[in-house]
Amino acid sequence: MAPKGKAKATTKGVGKGIGKKGSSKKGPGGSRSDGVLARGLARVKTLTEQLFQKHKDEQPKTLQELGITNVLKEVVEMESASVSTVIERVFCGIVETILVGEGCQYSIPTRSSSNQHYVEDLDRIVLKDKVSKKEFSSSSTVRKVTITTRILQLVNELCNKAIHVTKRDLFYTDVKLFKQQNDSDDVLNDVACLIGCTRTSLNVVASEKGVVIGRVQFREAGDLIDCTRMGVGGKAIPPFTDRITDIKSDASFILLVEKDAAFMRLAEDRFYNKYPCIIITAKGQPDVATRMFLKKLRHTLRIPILGLVDSDPYGLKILSVYMSGSKSMSYDSANLTTPDIKWLGVRPSDLDKYNIPEQCRLPMTEYDIKTGKELLEEDFIRKSEIWVAELELMVKRKEKAEIQALSNFGFQYLTEEYLPRKLAEGDWV
């Protein structure tokens, strides 16, 4: 792996050639637009002060400091040599069990929903300490044991060679054994739990998915990247966030967008020039690299994050994955979650507030309603009365809407009316 560098937050040199911070062209109604802009930036500044005064007053806590027991020890980032050492220790343990007549077996932490625990003080999901024994001698687990052994062998090879591969590459090393990529992906998470390291420490990464654009510069493996000069497509978020150093920005906030279509509109309209911000999307369900990159930006720049998602249960679920973590990777939630993300829109109450016409609203399916009701039972949703009220409104009305519904008022309504008004009113929860 490349040596880690220290990411520094600064505004020096950022924005050269893209106009002054918050600048916009004046035209008819220009003074009104400038007033909305000023109010929006003032609201964001106040939010920044509130958030980080709160963080200053609240010292970071650990599971041990909170006195929480019966949970899996949280995984840590490991160097390749350390991962390889642990794998060799695991194999030595298996040899010993075989020699004493107990056969080949693994004790792997259970990642099912019943073994999850939401810690409100940390605002994240963690894995409890229940483990499952996988035995080679059992017909129900023999294939899982075989795949686990093969994955451990491949990861050990990667660590010894100090190289990285994608999850897809890993799958194709033994297609007949794995059969489906979901099988090798699932065991990869088991292996990370077994070793006690982050998944990225295994030197296996997902293909690039997330994209960033806007007022931020950084170095990636030594190369300077200026995200204001990336056209309208943006910069692909690299899977190796440890190679990102020297982060510089004059952004006032980060705009986290669910969909690529909305990202493209924001990028093409150069929204980040008028409202100095960084725009990020994972194009749907957030991947590990985007979650790690977002966390790194937040930690380095100390600016608020505003979420723009569809008004449906899945939009809220996506936002909660960024904030509190996913159940499938709860063992690594400490490294992947970014708390205190604000839900900017599109919220169920926005449909009437912004007069979204009926033809742009979609009826919720039975599965949508079931998902919404299940979310209402989740602790990470119930901690916010406003989130509960919004979700209850959605389920009661049985209607949803995508961000693109705003295009009914014009293709640039999102960037010229909706977001400026939202920011000027400080309308986030």
Order of alpha helices (4+ residues) and beta strands (2+ residues): alpha-alpha-beta-beta-beta-beta-alpha-beta-alpha-alpha-alpha-beta-beta-beta-beta-beta-beta-beta-alpha-alpha-beta-alpha-beta-alpha-alpha-beta-alpha-beta-alpha-alpha-alpha-beta-alpha
